[in-house]
């Protein structure tokens, strides 16, 4: 077992009631996922199609969130099994998800992934100036529900810079909410920066390594 129950208890004590938890279970065995499942967690995040499909024999009430870069040719392998795609970074991908959902009569919650930490050049995501056109085009897609935003903080130890990016995300989120009331989730904050994300208005944190490092 590589779960860290002390960290889990500390995290749960820190999370405000209006901030939900998505446990990032990528690279971790099914036994560890079950340990957190037994503690009442139901939302887990995976970023690779092949690894996700190997975990589908876990309890059926698990809500799998896909959090990684999703290629359009892999969409059909993910859609039947996930409860949400957090990493939708193009209208092309949104349309592909919509088409695959139509085939199985499913409406998929999706989050628009924005790339605001411009210093991290290898990251995916929409630019701020693409927000309006992306949201407008998604309105015509009947088998997706664009209900969230996902943002990654910059890869830095500079807490002021992290706060700057998260505040920018919160401002964009609030601006978009005025025209798109379905937008209810702001997914930002990971193991290294979730306390700052919570301060800046995150409504969902994605925590992986903090919950799986060390022993109980």
Secondary structure, DSSP 4 states (H G I P E B T S, - for coil): ----HHHHHHHHHHS-TT-EEEEE-TT--HHHHHHHHHTT--EEEE--HHHHHTTTTS-TT-EEEE-S---GGGHHHHTTT-SEEEEE-SHHHHHHHHHHHHHTT--EEEEEEE---TT-TT---B-GGGHHHHHHHHTT-TTEEEEEEEE---SSS-HHHHHHHHHHHHHHHHHHHHH-TT--EEEE--TTTHHHHHHTT-SEEEE-HHHHSS--
